[in-house]
């Protein structure tokens, strides 16, 4: 019987900086859009998404 290795929780590092920047830009836009959509119905979740967007923007600014 062969050994099987679980890949759940594994991460692939982003070695290409251009890919990392585009990924962070997509995540930032996604967080902002979700926060705007959820805004009135669930304020705690909207605040959480705004904080995530802020952290993502700061990381993005460091790279650019």
Backbone bond lengths (Angstrom), bond angles and torsions (degrees), N, CA, C in turn:
res aa  C-N    CA-C-N  psi(-1)  N-CA   C-N-CA  omega(-1)  CA-C   N-CA-C  phi
1 X - - - 1.436 - - 1.528 109.63 -
2 X 1.347 116.52 133.82 1.458 121.27 -178.47 1.519 111.15 -80.69
3 X 1.323 114.90 149.23 1.463 119.97 173.39 1.523 109.06 -72.16
4 X 1.305 116.18 140.08 1.458 121.20 176.52 1.510 108.45 -117.03
5 X 1.306 115.70 138.03 1.448 120.77 -178.96 1.519 109.26 -116.04
6 X 1.298 115.70 131.30 1.454 122.39 -178.95 1.521 109.26 -81.41
7 X 1.322 116.70 133.34 1.454 121.01 -179.92 1.526 112.36 -103.57
8 X 1.314 116.97 8.09 1.456 120.56 180.00 1.523 108.86 -68.07
9 X 1.308 116.55 129.33 1.448 121.24 178.11 1.511 114.18 87.20
10 X 1.307 118.55 -3.41 1.449 119.66 178.30 1.522 109.29 -77.22
11 X 1.300 116.09 152.62 1.457 121.18 179.62 1.514 109.70 -124.17
12 X 1.298 114.66 152.37 1.453 121.08 175.59 1.520 107.57 -110.99
13 X 1.328 117.97 117.82 1.461 119.30 -178.25 1.531 111.02 -68.49
14 X 1.316 115.05 144.45 1.452 120.09 176.73 1.520 108.36 -89.58
15 X 1.308 116.72 108.90 1.452 119.91 -177.69 1.518 111.55 -90.14
16 X 1.318 116.82 -24.17 1.448 120.92 -179.27 1.525 108.68 -92.24
17 X 1.324 117.24 118.98 1.465 121.43 -176.01 1.528 111.88 -64.01
18 X 1.333 117.87 -33.07 1.462 120.49 179.04 1.534 110.66 -63.37
19 X 1.330 116.50 -41.32 1.467 120.24 177.66 1.521 110.89 -64.02
20 X 1.325 116.35 -39.28 1.449 120.85 -179.37 1.531 110.33 -64.77
21 X 1.314 117.37 -42.29 1.462 121.26 -179.49 1.520 110.72 -65.16
22 X 1.317 117.37 -44.58 1.464 119.30 179.88 1.528 111.32 -66.69
23 X 1.328 117.46 -36.43 1.466 121.01 177.29 1.531 110.63 -64.46
24 X 1.324 116.50 -44.95 1.463 120.07 179.35 1.525 111.49 -64.71
25 X 1.331 117.08 -37.29 1.464 119.93 177.53 1.521 111.02 -63.98
26 X 1.336 117.01 -42.39 1.472 120.51 177.83 1.524 111.08 -63.94
27 X 1.343 116.85 -43.10 1.463 120.16 179.48 1.523 111.06 -63.88
28 X 1.331 116.49 -42.26 1.465 120.66 179.23 1.526 110.19 -59.42
29 X 1.325 116.28 -49.88 1.466 120.28 179.55 1.522 111.66 -62.03
30 X 1.310 116.58 -37.98 1.463 121.16 178.78 1.527 111.17 -64.19
31 X 1.328 117.04 -45.49 1.460 120.53 178.89 1.526 111.11 -61.47
32 X 1.331 116.84 -42.94 1.464 121.11 -179.48 1.534 110.26 -63.76
33 X 1.332 116.97 -45.08 1.466 120.80 -179.82 1.527 111.50 -63.46
34 X 1.336 116.92 -44.44 1.465 119.99 -179.96 1.527 110.79 -64.16
35 X 1.325 117.41 -40.33 1.464 120.66 179.28 1.520 110.66 -63.70
36 X 1.324 117.09 -39.00 1.467 120.58 179.09 1.529 110.97 -67.74
37 X 1.322 117.65 -39.36 1.461 121.51 -179.20 1.520 111.61 -69.17
38 X 1.321 117.07 -39.09 1.452 121.72 -174.83 1.526 110.89 -85.43
39 X 1.312 117.47 -22.40 1.457 125.78 -172.85 1.504 118.27 -22.98
40 X 1.327 119.13 -61.12 1.466 121.12 -173.63 1.523 113.57 -81.32
41 X 1.301 117.71 -29.10 1.468 119.50 -174.50 1.527 113.30 -81.47
42 X 1.326 117.78 -35.69 1.466 120.52 -177.35 1.529 108.44 -141.66
43 X 1.316 116.56 91.53 1.462 120.21 -173.66 1.524 112.68 -68.51
44 X 1.323 118.01 -33.93 1.471 120.34 179.76 1.526 110.71 -64.26
45 X 1.323 116.35 -43.13 1.457 120.31 178.67 1.526 110.61 -67.23
46 X 1.320 116.96 -39.24 1.464 120.56 178.15 1.531 110.70 -63.12
47 X 1.328 117.10 -40.87 1.465 120.91 177.14 1.523 110.93 -63.70
48 X 1.329 116.25 -42.05 1.457 120.78 178.17 1.521 110.81 -59.96
49 X 1.328 116.76 -45.21 1.462 120.99 -179.59 1.525 111.24 -65.99
50 X 1.325 117.51 -34.94 1.459 120.46 177.49 1.525 110.98 -67.43
51 X 1.328 117.00 -38.24 1.465 120.60 176.79 1.526 110.23 -64.75
52 X 1.334 116.21 -42.86 1.472 119.92 177.54 1.526 110.67 -61.51
53 X 1.328 116.66 -40.60 1.463 120.87 178.96 1.527 110.28 -64.22
54 X 1.315 116.98 -40.85 1.465 120.86 179.22 1.520 111.07 -63.59
55 X 1.318 116.99 -44.33 1.468 120.73 178.84 1.529 110.90 -64.34
56 X 1.327 115.95 -39.93 1.462 120.05 179.06 1.522 110.24 -65.69
57 X 1.337 117.12 -40.25 1.468 120.85 179.06 1.524 110.59 -63.66
58 X 1.333 117.78 -41.36 1.463 121.03 179.24 1.513 110.84 -63.10
59 X 1.326 116.74 -41.97 1.461 120.75 177.54 1.524 110.39 -63.33
60 X 1.313 115.53 -41.46 1.465 121.11 179.68 1.527 110.92 -64.07
61 X 1.331 117.42 -41.22 1.465 121.24 179.27 1.530 111.68 -63.90
62 X 1.326 117.24 -33.33 1.465 120.54 177.85 1.523 111.36 -66.33
63 X 1.323 116.41 -33.33 1.465 120.95 -177.84 1.516 112.76 -79.97
64 X 1.331 116.09 -28.06 1.475 119.51 -175.43 1.487 110.68 -93.75
